[in-house]
Amino acid sequence: MSPDTLTLISLVISGVSLPLAAFGICQRPGAALVVGAAFDALDGIVAREQGIASDSGEVLDAVVDRYADAAPLLAWRCSIARQYQRWCWCWWRSWGPCS
């Protein structure tokens, strides 16, 4: 499996934590983040072991890391909006007013 594939898998798994946390499914979001972080750690290891580490792979990894970091924050935002009965499409208007 290529390191880029592992990076994208980590993004998908970390992204799964967003709706789980936003809808209050308690233990699964944390598990998804831990598994996503494990895949994120593996991509660099695999790239170095296979001798195919590249600048573009590092950039992809950094960008995916930022999206994975944002997933819990977006989930928290959506959970707060949902809790106070002001549901909004948190994917698109995450930091705007939810009226």
N, C-alpha and C positions, 0 to 999 in steps of 0.2 A: 504494500500500500504506500502511496506517495505521501510525503510530508504535507503537501497542499491539501490532499484529501483528508488527512487527519485534522488539519486546521479547520477545514469547513465542517467536519463532523463535530468538532468542539463547539463551533458556532451554533449549529443546529441543536445540540444537546443543551447548551447554555440558554438558548432561546426558548426551549421547552419550559424552562423555569418561570418565564414571564407569565403565561396564562395560569400556570399552577399556583403561583403566589398571588396573582391578582384576584383569583377566585377563592382564595383561602384554603387550599389543599396543603395542609401544614408541613409535613415532613418531606414530601417529594421534591419541592423546589430546591431545597438544600442539597439533596442527593444529586439532582440534575446538575447543579453548579459544581459539585465535587467531581463528578464524572467528566463534565466538560473541561474542568481544569486539568484532569489527568490526561485527556486527549491533547490539550494544549501543551503540556509538558512533553508528551511523546513526539510531537512533530519535529521539534528541534533535535531531539536525540536521534530520531530516524534519519533526518537530513544529514547530520554529522557522520553517522555510522555508514550511510550509503555514499558519502562523499559528494552529495548533490546540494549542499547548502548554497544559497544564493541571496543576493540583495533583494530580489523581487519576493522571495519566500519570506524574508525577514519583514518586509513591508506588509505583505499579506497577513502575517502573524500579528503584527502590531495593530493593524486595522481591525482584525477580528477580535483581538483582545479588548479593544475599546468598546466594541459592540457587546461583547460578553460582559464587560464591566457595567454597561448601561442597563442590561436586562433587569437586575434586581431593583435599580432605581425606578425604571418604568413600571415595574410590577408594584412597587410601593405606591407610586403615584396613582395608578389605576385602582389599587385597593382602597386608598383614601377616598378617591372620587366615588367609588362604589359604596363605601361605608356611609357616606353622607348623602346618598341618593342623587348625586350629580354625575351620573355616568356619562362619559364622553368616549370618543374613539381614541383611546390613549396611544394607539400606534401612530396616529397622524397629528394629533393636537395635544401631545403629552404635557406641554408646559403652558398651554394657553388656558383661558377661562373655560369652564365646563358648564355653561348655562344652557 
